[in-house]
Amino acid sequence: MNVPSLFRTAFTLVRLIAVLFSSFAAIIATILPMYLYYSYSAGELTLVLLLLLAGALLIHGFLTHVLNDYADSMSGTDDKSPGILSGGSRIIQNNLVTAGILLKIGIISIIVILTAGIVLFFSGYIKIAVLLLIGLWSSITYSMSPLRLGYYPLVGEWFSMFPAVFFIGFAGPWIVMESPPLWAYQNALLIALFTQAWVMVHHIPDRFADENASPPKITTVVWMKNKFGDTYSRAPALLYFLLCSLCAFWIFMERPVAGAGAAVLSFASVFIVLQLNLEDNEDVSQKEKMLLILTMTAALWTGLFI
């Protein structure tokens, strides 16, 4: 593979849109207030910002997708996926790389990140080391055996995805401040919930491919579909956006402008999910893009008004 092809393959694998509207959004929601309302050095904040963005790109964008693409290729769900926004990066399906090579890349990446975490821990950079290990936990446990939490309802998003998105959002204030303020917890939680909600929509086009995988990938979407009928495939996203609205109410009690904006965005997201045409994967994907924009808007809005 020549160098341009290698870069194109790596760019496709990273799935920058997913990283931008989850991890990057979470980082912005808590770094932005420190630029606007605190007297910390711009150079110091920019260094922390770049560090967090690089970590998110490395662990979420690269390692998580390497392992997820490998696991979903082995189970067969990505082969059956309609593959619009969902269904992995498709670098295996498009014969850009083999599953075996992807697994080797994943193992080497895990060793490198784990080693870096251990070195940082014993060098006194304990918080950065902890963040690396949380990201590593998320990447491995979501897709890989023996846990493979993403193949089970609820536990995948709560025990793998949520810790990673919440802590990458909370990381900036945690690293820079002696005692992170309430808004840091609120903003990190809100964007983590928004992310979980749009990821549930992301799973909808793959619901039939997921349940026919080997082993079956019983996401929360698939579980709800099988338990109550296909129309309930949207229920997990609705429930998470309702949790966003509850978080918005909590924010409103402390920061009325931020909370009101978060509530409007939460209810707008609920409306979009209710309008999904579950039989039209293109429609689901188009509305997912709208939810991505609302997630970033929530990050910027709550970051601007603390």
N, C-alpha and C positions, 0 to 999 in steps of 0.2 A: 504494500500500500504506500503510495507516494505521500509527500508531506501535505499537499492541499487536500487529498482525500482523507488523510488522518484527521486534519482539523475539522473538515465537514462532518465526519463521523462523530468526533468528540462533541461538536456543537449540537448535533442532533440528539446525542445521548443525554446531554445536560438538561434539555427541555427547559430552557431559560424562562419561558412564560410561567411554568409552574413554580419555579424558584422565586421569580420576581413578585408574584402575587400571593406569596405565603411567607417564606422566610425573610425576603427583602422588605415586604410590607411591615412585618412585625418589628424589624430593626428600625425602620423609619419612624414608626409610631412612638418609639421611646427615645431615639436619638435626637429627633427634631426638637423636642422641648428643651433639651439641654443646650442646644445651639441658641434657641430663642430667648430663654428665660433665666439662664444661669451664666455665671461669669467664668466658666471653665475655659481654658485655652482652646482656641479653634484648632490649633495643631494637635493637641492631645485628643480632642473629640474626633477629629478626622482620622487619626491613627487607629482609634478604637473602632470607628465606623468601617474603615477599610479592612481591619482584622476580622470583624464580624461578617462582612460581605464575602470576604475570601473564604472564611470557614463555612458559611452557608453554601457557597458555590462548590467547594470541595466535597463536603459531606452530603448535603441535600442534592445538589445538582449532579455530582459525579458518583460518589460511592452508592448512595441510596438507589439511584437509577441503574447503576451497573448490577447490583444485587437483585433489584426488582425485575429488570429485564431478563436476567438469567433464570430466576425462579419461575416467572410467569411463562417463559419459553419452555421450561422443562415440564410444567403442568399442562401446557397447551392452551391456556386461556388467551394469550396474546395472538396465537395463530388463528383463533376463532373470532377475535375482536373485530368490530367494524373499523376501528383504527382511525377515527377522525381526530379528536383531541385525546381520546383514551387509547388503551392498548399498547402502552409502552412507546419507546422511541422507534421501534421497528427496525433497528439496525441488524438484528439477527434475521428477521423475516426477509429483509432486503439483501441478505448475504454480504453485508458490509463487514461482519465479524462473526466468528463462530461462538456458540455458547461456551465451549471449553476455554477459549481465550478470554472471554468476558469473566468467567469464574476465576481464572488465574489473576487477571487484573484486580478483581475484587479482593482476593486473598492478600495480594501484595499491598493494596491500599489499606486494608484493615491493619496489617502488621505495621505499616509506616505510621498511620494515625495513632495506633495504640502506643507505639514506641515514643512518638512525640508527646503524647499525653503523660506518659510515665516520666519522661525527662523534664517536662514542664512542671509536673507536680513536685518532684524532688529538687527543682531549681527555685521553688518558691512561688511559681505562677499557678497557684492552686485553683483559682477561679477559672482561668483559661483551660486548665487541664480538665476540670469537672465538665465544662461546656463541651469539650472534645469528646469526652467519654459518654455524655448524654447523647450527642449526635451519633456516636458509634453504636450505642445501644439501639437507638431508633432505626438506623440503617440495617443492622443485622437482624434484629428481632422481627421487623415487619415482614420480611420476605423469606428469610432463610430457616431451614430446619436447624434444631428440632422445634423451636417455638413457632415460627411462621405465623405471627399474630395477625397479619393482614388477611389470613385465610379464615378468620373467625369473626363473627359479628361483635361489635362494640369494643372488644379488647384491642383490635388493631389500631383504631383511631385514638383510644384513650391511653393505652400503655406504650405505644410506639410513637405515633404521630404527635399527639398533644404535648408530651414533655419536650420534644425537640422544638416545636414551633413556639411554645410558651417561653422556654428558656432562651432561645435566640432573641426573642423580643425583650425579655427582661434583662438580657446580658449587659447592655450598655450601661444602664443605671447601676447595676450590680457591680460592675467593674470599676466605674468612675466614682460612685458616691459611697460614703461611709454607711449611710442608711437610706436605701431607696424609698422615695415617697410613695404615697398611695396611688398616684396616677400611673406610676410605672407598672404596678401590679394590674391595674384596671386595663390599661392599654394592651399589655401583653396578653391578658386573658381574652379580651374582646377579639383581637386579631386571630388568636389561636382558634376561637370558636367559629369565626367567619371562615377560616381556612377549612376546618373540619366540615362545615356546612357545604362549601362548594365542592369539596372532594367527594361528598356523597352524591352530588349531581354528576360529577366526573365518572362515578362508578355505574351510573344508570345505563349507558349504552352497552356496557360490558356484562350486564347481569346474566344474560343467557350463556355467554361464553364462560363466565366465571363458574356458574353452577355445573357446567359440563366439563370442567377441567378435571385433571387427575393429579393430585387430590382436588376435590371441589373447592373453589375459592368462595366460601360463604361469607361475603361481606355483609355489613348491616343492611345494605340495599337488597341483596339476594335473600337474606333471612326474612325481611319484611315482605318481600314479594311472595315467597313460598308460604309464609304464615297467613297472610291476609289477602293476597291477590296482587296482580301486577300494578294496579293503580296506587298501591301503597309503596311502590318503589321510591316515590318522592318523599315519603314520610320522614326518613332520617334527616334529610336536608331541612325539612320544615321544622323538625324538633330542634335542630341545632341553631337555626335562625331565631327560633323562639327563645332559646337560651341567650342568644346575642341580645335580644330585646330586654331580657331580664338584667343582663350585664349593663345594658344602656341605662336602665332605670337606676341601677346602683351608681353609675357614673353621674347621672343627672342629679342625684342627691348631693354630690360634691361639686360638680362642674356642670351647671345647667346647659350651657351652650354645647359643650362636647357631648353630653348625654342626649340632648334633643336631636342632634345630628346623627348620633349612632342609632337612636331609635328609628328615625326616618329611614335610614339606610337598611336597618334590619327588617322593617315592615315592607320596604320596597323589594327586598330580596325574597321575602315570603310570597309576595304577589307574583314575582317572576317564576318561582318554583311552582306555584299553583297553575300557572299558564303553560307549563311544559307539555308538549305533545310527546308522550312516552313512546309512541310508535314511530316517531321521526327522529332518528339519531342526529340529523343535521340541525333540527330545531333545538334539541337538547344541548348540542355543542355551542350553538349560537347564544343561547341563554346562559350557558356556563360562562362564556366570555363576558357577558354583562355582569355576572356575579363577581368575576375577577376584578372588574373595574370598580364595583361597589366596595370590595374588600380593600383595595388600595385607597379609595376615597375615605373609607372609615379610618384607615391608618393615618392619613394626612390630616383629617378633620380633628381626630382626638389628639394628635400630636400638636396641632396648632393651638388648641384651646385647653389649657390646663389650669 
